[in-house]
Amino acid sequence: MSSVYKVIEIIGVSKKGWEDAAKEAMTSAAETLRDLRVAEVVKMDLTLKDNGEIDMFRTKLSVSFKYEKS
């Protein structure tokens, strides 16, 4: 029997760095999604404060998980 997977995009944020932002996103996703398979970093960016300092790191991930019919 073959399997079907669904792919979604999620964004994690962190004040520490891009890797931490990705971990935050996956930790949150794992709370509501089952059978997570692969996470791919799609984009990394950051937001800046008015004075030009880094405010937040953001990591966008493409995440796949096993699709189950309701």
N, C-alpha and C positions, 0 to 999 in steps of 0.2 A: 504494500500500500504506500502510495506517495504522500508527501506532506505539502501543505501550503503555508507560506509565511506572509505576514503583513509587515509593511515598513512604514514607520512614522518618523517625523523629525521632532526632536526635543532640544531645549536650550537650557544649559546650566549656567549659573553665575557664582562668582566667588571673588572675594577681595584678595585671596592668596595667589591665584594663578590659573592658567588655562586647564592644567591637569586636574586641579581641585574642582574646577567648574564642571568638568566632564564627570568626575566621580560623584558630585552632588546630583547631577542629572540622572545618572544611572541608579543611584541609591533611591531616588524618588520614583523612577520608573519601575524599579523592582518591587515597590510596595503595591502596585496595582496591576502589573502585567506579569503573566506567567510564561515560562519557557522562552526567556530572552535568549537570543542566539548570537547576534553580531551587532556591534556598535562601531560606526565609522565616523570619524571626525570630518565634518563637512566644511566648517568655517570656524575661525577663531577671530574675535575682535575684542575691543575694550571700549569702555566709556571713560570720558575724562571729566574732571572737575573744572570749574571756571578758571582756575589757576594753571591748568594744563597737566596736573598730576593725575595718575591713573586712579579711577574711581572703582570700576568693576571689570573683571575679566569675564568674557562670555564665550562659551563653546557650544556650537550647534552640532548635534549628533543625528545621524540616520540610524535608527534602531530597528532590528527585525526580531519578530517573535512568532511562535507557531500560532497559526490561525485555527480557531475552533468555532464550529458552527453553534449557534445558540439553540 
